[in-house]
Amino acid sequence: MELKGVVAKSAAGHDKDSFYLVVRDDGEFCYIADGRRRKLEKPKRKNKKHLKPTKTVVDVSSVKTDKQLRGILKAFNNSSEED
């Protein structure tokens, strides 16, 4: 399953329950960024089985800066804080 451009929630690891954008998909692994801890220039490699994809898909080529990325993920992170 291709996850590039999908907003996903981390299900395991020290970044558990945080939302990320899947910047690249390489078979078993994905590269994720959030614009704050993980920048677009240096995304984190994460196993696909440790991600829970949402139904939101973003055109990765339209996200040019970390600030734009933070704006996209802001709604997701705010909704998870209210739970």
C-alpha positions as CSV (number, residue, x, y, z in Angstrom):
1,M,0.0,0.0,0.0
2,E,1.5,3.3,-1.1
3,L,1.4,5.9,1.8
4,K,3.2,8.8,0.2
5,G,1.3,12.0,1.0
6,V,-0.9,10.5,3.7
7,V,-1.1,12.1,7.2
8,A,-0.4,9.3,9.7
9,K,-0.3,8.8,13.4
10,S,2.6,7.2,15.0
11,A,1.5,4.0,16.9
12,A,4.9,3.1,18.5
13,G,8.1,4.6,19.6
14,H,9.1,7.8,21.4
15,D,7.0,9.8,19.0
16,K,3.8,7.7,19.8
17,D,0.5,9.6,19.2
18,S,2.0,12.3,17.1
19,F,0.9,13.1,13.5
20,Y,3.3,13.1,10.6
21,L,3.2,13.5,6.8
22,V,4.6,10.6,4.9
23,V,7.1,12.3,2.6
24,R,8.5,9.1,0.9
25,D,7.5,5.5,0.7
26,D,10.2,2.8,0.3
27,G,8.6,-0.6,0.5
28,E,8.6,-1.7,4.1
29,F,9.6,1.7,5.4
30,C,8.2,5.3,5.2
31,Y,10.0,8.6,5.7
32,I,7.9,11.0,7.9
33,A,8.2,14.7,8.8
34,D,6.3,17.0,11.0
35,G,8.1,20.3,10.4
36,R,9.2,20.7,14.0
37,R,11.2,17.8,15.3
38,R,11.6,16.2,11.9
39,K,12.2,18.6,9.1
40,L,11.3,18.0,5.4
41,E,15.1,18.0,4.6
42,K,15.8,15.2,7.1
43,P,12.7,13.0,7.6
44,K,12.6,10.0,10.0
45,R,12.6,6.5,8.7
46,K,9.7,4.5,10.3
47,N,8.4,1.0,9.8
48,K,4.9,1.0,8.1
49,K,3.5,-1.3,10.8
50,H,4.1,1.5,13.4
51,L,2.0,4.0,11.5
52,K,-1.8,4.4,11.5
53,P,-2.8,6.2,8.3
54,T,-5.6,8.7,8.3
55,K,-7.9,9.4,5.3
56,T,-6.3,12.7,4.6
57,V,-4.0,12.9,1.6
58,V,-1.7,15.9,0.8
59,D,0.2,16.6,-2.4
60,V,3.8,16.4,-1.1
61,S,5.2,18.4,-3.9
62,S,3.0,21.4,-2.9
63,V,4.5,21.4,0.7
64,K,7.6,23.5,0.2
65,T,8.4,24.7,3.8
66,D,8.3,23.3,7.3
67,K,5.9,26.1,8.3
68,Q,3.4,24.9,5.7
69,L,3.7,21.4,7.0
70,R,3.1,22.5,10.6
71,G,0.0,24.3,9.4
72,I,-1.4,21.2,7.7
73,L,-0.7,19.0,10.8
74,K,-1.9,21.6,13.3
75,A,-5.6,20.5,13.1
76,F,-4.6,16.9,13.8
77,N,-2.4,17.6,16.7
78,N,-5.0,20.0,18.3
79,S,-7.8,17.4,18.0
80,S,-5.6,14.7,19.7
81,E,-4.9,17.0,22.6
82,E,-8.6,17.5,23.3
83,D,-9.2,13.7,23.7
